[in-house]
Amino acid sequence: MLFAPKESGQGLVEYALILVLVAVVVIVVLALFGPAIGNIFSNIWEALTLQ
């Protein structure tokens, strides 16, 4: 095997692709549910400060 392909960077590229996929999923989830989550925390904060 004199001309074996070099695959040393393949693992790094795969981890980068997984990281990008996770980041895209997090951004989409926050864009969809962000206002609802903000309202929940706002309601909790108001309930705690009124007492």
HTML snippet that shows the backbone in 3Dmol.js (N, CA, C, O; Angstrom):
<script src="https://3Dmol.org/build/3Dmol-min.js"></script>
<div id="view" style="width:600px;height:400px;position:relative"></div>
<script>
const pdb = `
ATOM      1  N   MET A   1       0.832  -1.189   0.000  1.00  0.00           N
ATOM      2  CA  MET A   1       0.000   0.000   0.000  1.00  0.00           C
ATOM      3  C   MET A   1       0.875   1.250   0.000  1.00  0.00           C
ATOM      4  O   MET A   1       1.009   1.925   1.020  1.00  0.00           O
ATOM      5  N   LEU A   2       1.433   1.532  -1.089  1.00  0.00           N
ATOM      6  CA  LEU A   2       2.268   2.718  -1.194  1.00  0.00           C
ATOM      7  C   LEU A   2       1.439   3.986  -1.305  1.00  0.00           C
ATOM      8  O   LEU A   2       1.855   5.051  -0.848  1.00  0.00           O
ATOM      9  N   PHE A   3       0.275   3.871  -1.909  1.00  0.00           N
ATOM     10  CA  PHE A   3      -0.564   5.042  -2.153  1.00  0.00           C
ATOM     11  C   PHE A   3      -1.869   4.966  -1.368  1.00  0.00           C
ATOM     12  O   PHE A   3      -2.948   5.134  -1.937  1.00  0.00           O
ATOM     13  N   ALA A   4      -1.777   4.718  -0.086  1.00  0.00           N
ATOM     14  CA  ALA A   4      -2.967   4.655   0.767  1.00  0.00           C
ATOM     15  C   ALA A   4      -3.530   6.064   0.934  1.00  0.00           C
ATOM     16  O   ALA A   4      -2.778   7.007   1.175  1.00  0.00           O
ATOM     17  N   PRO A   5      -4.846   6.210   0.807  1.00  0.00           N
ATOM     18  CA  PRO A   5      -5.435   7.549   0.962  1.00  0.00           C
ATOM     19  C   PRO A   5      -5.295   8.049   2.397  1.00  0.00           C
ATOM     20  O   PRO A   5      -5.404   7.282   3.354  1.00  0.00           O
ATOM     21  N   LYS A   6      -5.058   9.321   2.521  1.00  0.00           N
ATOM     22  CA  LYS A   6      -4.920   9.921   3.852  1.00  0.00           C
ATOM     23  C   LYS A   6      -6.289  10.390   4.322  1.00  0.00           C
ATOM     24  O   LYS A   6      -6.919  11.232   3.681  1.00  0.00           O
ATOM     25  N   GLU A   7      -6.742   9.847   5.433  1.00  0.00           N
ATOM     26  CA  GLU A   7      -8.061  10.167   5.960  1.00  0.00           C
ATOM     27  C   GLU A   7      -7.958  10.807   7.337  1.00  0.00           C
ATOM     28  O   GLU A   7      -8.864  10.661   8.159  1.00  0.00           O
ATOM     29  N   SER A   8      -6.884  11.501   7.591  1.00  0.00           N
ATOM     30  CA  SER A   8      -6.688  12.061   8.930  1.00  0.00           C
ATOM     31  C   SER A   8      -7.642  13.200   9.220  1.00  0.00           C
ATOM     32  O   SER A   8      -8.002  13.410  10.378  1.00  0.00           O
ATOM     33  N   GLY A   9      -8.064  13.944   8.208  1.00  0.00           N
ATOM     34  CA  GLY A   9      -8.969  15.071   8.432  1.00  0.00           C
ATOM     35  C   GLY A   9     -10.430  14.703   8.345  1.00  0.00           C
ATOM     36  O   GLY A   9     -11.294  15.547   8.584  1.00  0.00           O
ATOM     37  N   GLN A  10     -10.725  13.465   8.010  1.00  0.00           N
ATOM     38  CA  GLN A  10     -12.110  13.052   7.821  1.00  0.00           C
ATOM     39  C   GLN A  10     -12.902  13.127   9.121  1.00  0.00           C
ATOM     40  O   GLN A  10     -14.046  13.582   9.113  1.00  0.00           O
ATOM     41  N   GLY A  11     -12.332  12.701  10.218  1.00  0.00           N
ATOM     42  CA  GLY A  11     -13.032  12.736  11.504  1.00  0.00           C
ATOM     43  C   GLY A  11     -13.356  14.149  11.918  1.00  0.00           C
ATOM     44  O   GLY A  11     -14.433  14.408  12.454  1.00  0.00           O
ATOM     45  N   LEU A  12     -12.435  15.074  11.677  1.00  0.00           N
ATOM     46  CA  LEU A  12     -12.667  16.471  12.022  1.00  0.00           C
ATOM     47  C   LEU A  12     -13.810  17.054  11.209  1.00  0.00           C
ATOM     48  O   LEU A  12     -14.633  17.805  11.733  1.00  0.00           O
ATOM     49  N   VAL A  13     -13.861  16.710   9.934  1.00  0.00           N
ATOM     50  CA  VAL A  13     -14.941  17.199   9.074  1.00  0.00           C
ATOM     51  C   VAL A  13     -16.278  16.631   9.531  1.00  0.00           C
ATOM     52  O   VAL A  13     -17.282  17.344   9.541  1.00  0.00           O
ATOM     53  N   GLU A  14     -16.305  15.371   9.906  1.00  0.00           N
ATOM     54  CA  GLU A  14     -17.553  14.763  10.373  1.00  0.00           C
ATOM     55  C   GLU A  14     -18.040  15.425  11.663  1.00  0.00           C
ATOM     56  O   GLU A  14     -19.232  15.689  11.814  1.00  0.00           O
ATOM     57  N   TYR A  15     -17.121  15.693  12.590  1.00  0.00           N
ATOM     58  CA  TYR A  15     -17.515  16.375  13.822  1.00  0.00           C
ATOM     59  C   TYR A  15     -18.009  17.789  13.534  1.00  0.00           C
ATOM     60  O   TYR A  15     -18.951  18.260  14.171  1.00  0.00           O
ATOM     61  N   ALA A  16     -17.386  18.459  12.589  1.00  0.00           N
ATOM     62  CA  ALA A  16     -17.823  19.806  12.223  1.00  0.00           C
ATOM     63  C   ALA A  16     -19.219  19.772  11.615  1.00  0.00           C
ATOM     64  O   ALA A  16     -20.039  20.640  11.915  1.00  0.00           O
ATOM     65  N   LEU A  17     -19.504  18.793  10.773  1.00  0.00           N
ATOM     66  CA  LEU A  17     -20.839  18.676  10.180  1.00  0.00           C
ATOM     67  C   LEU A  17     -21.888  18.382  11.241  1.00  0.00           C
ATOM     68  O   LEU A  17     -22.990  18.929  11.186  1.00  0.00           O
ATOM     69  N   ILE A  18     -21.569  17.536  12.197  1.00  0.00           N
ATOM     70  CA  ILE A  18     -22.510  17.244  13.283  1.00  0.00           C
ATOM     71  C   ILE A  18     -22.752  18.496  14.111  1.00  0.00           C
ATOM     72  O   ILE A  18     -23.889  18.777  14.490  1.00  0.00           O
ATOM     73  N   LEU A  19     -21.697  19.253  14.396  1.00  0.00           N
ATOM     74  CA  LEU A  19     -21.834  20.484  15.161  1.00  0.00           C
ATOM     75  C   LEU A  19     -22.701  21.501  14.428  1.00  0.00           C
ATOM     76  O   LEU A  19     -23.524  22.178  15.045  1.00  0.00           O
ATOM     77  N   VAL A  20     -22.521  21.610  13.128  1.00  0.00           N
ATOM     78  CA  VAL A  20     -23.347  22.524  12.333  1.00  0.00           C
ATOM     79  C   VAL A  20     -24.800  22.074  12.352  1.00  0.00           C
ATOM     80  O   VAL A  20     -25.698  22.907  12.471  1.00  0.00           O
ATOM     81  N   LEU A  21     -25.047  20.789  12.238  1.00  0.00           N
ATOM     82  CA  LEU A  21     -26.420  20.272  12.265  1.00  0.00           C
ATOM     83  C   LEU A  21     -27.075  20.562  13.606  1.00  0.00           C
ATOM     84  O   LEU A  21     -28.230  20.984  13.647  1.00  0.00           O
ATOM     85  N   VAL A  22     -26.366  20.345  14.694  1.00  0.00           N
ATOM     86  CA  VAL A  22     -26.914  20.629  16.027  1.00  0.00           C
ATOM     87  C   VAL A  22     -27.198  22.118  16.174  1.00  0.00           C
ATOM     88  O   VAL A  22     -28.225  22.499  16.735  1.00  0.00           O
ATOM     89  N   ALA A  23     -26.298  22.964  15.676  1.00  0.00           N
ATOM     90  CA  ALA A  23     -26.504  24.412  15.769  1.00  0.00           C
ATOM     91  C   ALA A  23     -27.739  24.836  14.979  1.00  0.00           C
ATOM     92  O   ALA A  23     -28.510  25.675  15.445  1.00  0.00           O
ATOM     93  N   VAL A  24     -27.936  24.274  13.802  1.00  0.00           N
ATOM     94  CA  VAL A  24     -29.112  24.617  12.994  1.00  0.00           C
ATOM     95  C   VAL A  24     -30.388  24.181  13.702  1.00  0.00           C
ATOM     96  O   VAL A  24     -31.373  24.919  13.711  1.00  0.00           O
ATOM     97  N   VAL A  25     -30.381  23.003  14.291  1.00  0.00           N
ATOM     98  CA  VAL A  25     -31.566  22.520  15.012  1.00  0.00           C
ATOM     99  C   VAL A  25     -31.870  23.426  16.203  1.00  0.00           C
ATOM    100  O   VAL A  25     -33.030  23.761  16.441  1.00  0.00           O
ATOM    101  N   VAL A  26     -30.847  23.825  16.952  1.00  0.00           N
ATOM    102  CA  VAL A  26     -31.059  24.706  18.100  1.00  0.00           C
ATOM    103  C   VAL A  26     -31.611  26.050  17.654  1.00  0.00           C
ATOM    104  O   VAL A  26     -32.509  26.587  18.302  1.00  0.00           O
ATOM    105  N   ILE A  27     -31.101  26.599  16.573  1.00  0.00           N
ATOM    106  CA  ILE A  27     -31.588  27.885  16.076  1.00  0.00           C
ATOM    107  C   ILE A  27     -33.042  27.783  15.642  1.00  0.00           C
ATOM    108  O   ILE A  27     -33.836  28.679  15.929  1.00  0.00           O
ATOM    109  N   VAL A  28     -33.399  26.710  14.959  1.00  0.00           N
ATOM    110  CA  VAL A  28     -34.786  26.531  14.509  1.00  0.00           C
ATOM    111  C   VAL A  28     -35.719  26.373  15.704  1.00  0.00           C
ATOM    112  O   VAL A  28     -36.797  26.967  15.732  1.00  0.00           O
ATOM    113  N   VAL A  29     -35.310  25.576  16.694  1.00  0.00           N
ATOM    114  CA  VAL A  29     -36.155  25.373  17.878  1.00  0.00           C
ATOM    115  C   VAL A  29     -36.334  26.682  18.635  1.00  0.00           C
ATOM    116  O   VAL A  29     -37.442  26.991  19.073  1.00  0.00           O
ATOM    117  N   LEU A  30     -35.270  27.452  18.796  1.00  0.00           N
ATOM    118  CA  LEU A  30     -35.389  28.732  19.491  1.00  0.00           C
ATOM    119  C   LEU A  30     -36.235  29.727  18.704  1.00  0.00           C
ATOM    120  O   LEU A  30     -36.972  30.516  19.295  1.00  0.00           O
ATOM    121  N   ALA A  31     -36.137  29.699  17.390  1.00  0.00           N
ATOM    122  CA  ALA A  31     -36.948  30.600  16.579  1.00  0.00           C
ATOM    123  C   ALA A  31     -38.428  30.250  16.694  1.00  0.00           C
ATOM    124  O   ALA A  31     -39.282  31.136  16.703  1.00  0.00           O
ATOM    125  N   LEU A  32     -38.724  28.963  16.781  1.00  0.00           N
ATOM    126  CA  LEU A  32     -40.123  28.549  16.857  1.00  0.00           C
ATOM    127  C   LEU A  32     -40.706  28.703  18.262  1.00  0.00           C
ATOM    128  O   LEU A  32     -41.831  29.176  18.418  1.00  0.00           O
ATOM    129  N   PHE A  33     -39.949  28.306  19.276  1.00  0.00           N
ATOM    130  CA  PHE A  33     -40.478  28.271  20.633  1.00  0.00           C
ATOM    131  C   PHE A  33     -39.933  29.368  21.535  1.00  0.00           C
ATOM    132  O   PHE A  33     -40.288  29.424  22.712  1.00  0.00           O
ATOM    133  N   GLY A  34     -39.091  30.232  21.017  1.00  0.00           N
ATOM    134  CA  GLY A  34     -38.487  31.282  21.830  1.00  0.00           C
ATOM    135  C   GLY A  34     -39.493  32.192  22.515  1.00  0.00           C
ATOM    136  O   GLY A  34     -39.413  32.396  23.727  1.00  0.00           O
ATOM    137  N   PRO A  35     -40.446  32.745  21.756  1.00  0.00           N
ATOM    138  CA  PRO A  35     -41.431  33.623  22.405  1.00  0.00           C
ATOM    139  C   PRO A  35     -42.267  32.913  23.476  1.00  0.00           C
ATOM    140  O   PRO A  35     -42.567  33.500  24.515  1.00  0.00           O
ATOM    141  N   ALA A  36     -42.636  31.680  23.231  1.00  0.00           N
ATOM    142  CA  ALA A  36     -43.425  30.934  24.215  1.00  0.00           C
ATOM    143  C   ALA A  36     -42.610  30.681  25.482  1.00  0.00           C
ATOM    144  O   ALA A  36     -43.125  30.810  26.592  1.00  0.00           O
ATOM    145  N   ILE A  37     -41.346  30.325  25.313  1.00  0.00           N
ATOM    146  CA  ILE A  37     -40.482  30.091  26.468  1.00  0.00           C
ATOM    147  C   ILE A  37     -40.263  31.396  27.228  1.00  0.00           C
ATOM    148  O   ILE A  37     -40.243  31.405  28.459  1.00  0.00           O
ATOM    149  N   GLY A  38     -40.100  32.494  26.500  1.00  0.00           N
ATOM    150  CA  GLY A  38     -39.953  33.800  27.141  1.00  0.00           C
ATOM    151  C   GLY A  38     -41.179  34.178  27.944  1.00  0.00           C
ATOM    152  O   GLY A  38     -41.059  34.730  29.038  1.00  0.00           O
ATOM    153  N   ASN A  39     -42.354  33.889  27.419  1.00  0.00           N
ATOM    154  CA  ASN A  39     -43.594  34.175  28.146  1.00  0.00           C
ATOM    155  C   ASN A  39     -43.700  33.342  29.419  1.00  0.00           C
ATOM    156  O   ASN A  39     -44.162  33.836  30.447  1.00  0.00           O
ATOM    157  N   ILE A  40     -43.283  32.101  29.354  1.00  0.00           N
ATOM    158  CA  ILE A  40     -43.330  31.240  30.538  1.00  0.00           C
ATOM    159  C   ILE A  40     -42.427  31.799  31.633  1.00  0.00           C
ATOM    160  O   ILE A  40     -42.833  31.900  32.792  1.00  0.00           O
ATOM    161  N   PHE A  41     -41.191  32.165  31.256  1.00  0.00           N
ATOM    162  CA  PHE A  41     -40.273  32.721  32.251  1.00  0.00           C
ATOM    163  C   PHE A  41     -40.775  34.067  32.770  1.00  0.00           C
ATOM    164  O   PHE A  41     -40.587  34.389  33.943  1.00  0.00           O
ATOM    165  N   SER A  42     -41.405  34.845  31.911  1.00  0.00           N
ATOM    166  CA  SER A  42     -41.960  36.129  32.337  1.00  0.00           C
ATOM    167  C   SER A  42     -43.092  35.912  33.340  1.00  0.00           C
ATOM    168  O   SER A  42     -43.183  36.627  34.338  1.00  0.00           O
ATOM    169  N   ASN A  43     -43.939  34.946  33.082  1.00  0.00           N
ATOM    170  CA  ASN A  43     -45.032  34.646  34.015  1.00  0.00           C
ATOM    171  C   ASN A  43     -44.496  34.154  35.353  1.00  0.00           C
ATOM    172  O   ASN A  43     -45.009  34.530  36.408  1.00  0.00           O
ATOM    173  N   ILE A  44     -43.476  33.322  35.310  1.00  0.00           N
ATOM    174  CA  ILE A  44     -42.868  32.833  36.556  1.00  0.00           C
ATOM    175  C   ILE A  44     -42.265  33.999  37.328  1.00  0.00           C
ATOM    176  O   ILE A  44     -42.429  34.086  38.545  1.00  0.00           O
ATOM    177  N   TRP A  45     -41.562  34.904  36.629  1.00  0.00           N
ATOM    178  CA  TRP A  45     -40.938  36.039  37.285  1.00  0.00           C
ATOM    179  C   TRP A  45     -42.004  36.949  37.917  1.00  0.00           C
ATOM    180  O   TRP A  45     -41.828  37.431  39.036  1.00  0.00           O
ATOM    181  N   GLU A  46     -43.089  37.176  37.205  1.00  0.00           N
ATOM    182  CA  GLU A  46     -44.158  38.009  37.750  1.00  0.00           C
ATOM    183  C   GLU A  46     -44.802  37.342  38.968  1.00  0.00           C
ATOM    184  O   GLU A  46     -45.131  38.022  39.941  1.00  0.00           O
ATOM    185  N   ALA A  47     -44.980  36.040  38.924  1.00  0.00           N
ATOM    186  CA  ALA A  47     -45.560  35.340  40.066  1.00  0.00           C
ATOM    187  C   ALA A  47     -44.651  35.403  41.276  1.00  0.00           C
ATOM    188  O   ALA A  47     -45.131  35.490  42.406  1.00  0.00           O
ATOM    189  N   LEU A  48     -43.341  35.362  41.059  1.00  0.00           N
ATOM    190  CA  LEU A  48     -42.409  35.404  42.178  1.00  0.00           C
ATOM    191  C   LEU A  48     -42.286  36.803  42.754  1.00  0.00           C
ATOM    192  O   LEU A  48     -42.090  36.957  43.959  1.00  0.00           O
ATOM    193  N   THR A  49     -42.397  37.815  41.925  1.00  0.00           N
ATOM    194  CA  THR A  49     -42.208  39.187  42.423  1.00  0.00           C
ATOM    195  C   THR A  49     -43.463  39.738  43.068  1.00  0.00           C
ATOM    196  O   THR A  49     -43.379  40.707  43.823  1.00  0.00           O
ATOM    197  N   LEU A  50     -44.617  39.162  42.804  1.00  0.00           N
ATOM    198  CA  LEU A  50     -45.860  39.660  43.398  1.00  0.00           C
ATOM    199  C   LEU A  50     -46.016  39.202  44.846  1.00  0.00           C
ATOM    200  O   LEU A  50     -46.794  39.793  45.595  1.00  0.00           O
ATOM    201  N   GLN A  51     -45.311  38.188  45.243  1.00  0.00           N
ATOM    202  CA  GLN A  51     -45.495  37.663  46.595  1.00  0.00           C
ATOM    203  C   GLN A  51     -44.637  38.366  47.596  1.00  0.00           C
ATOM    204  O   GLN A  51     -44.677  38.039  48.782  1.00  0.00           O
TER     205      GLN A  51
END
`;
const viewer = $3Dmol.createViewer("view");
viewer.addModel(pdb, "pdb");
viewer.setStyle({}, {cartoon: {color: "spectrum"}});
viewer.zoomTo();
viewer.render();
</script>
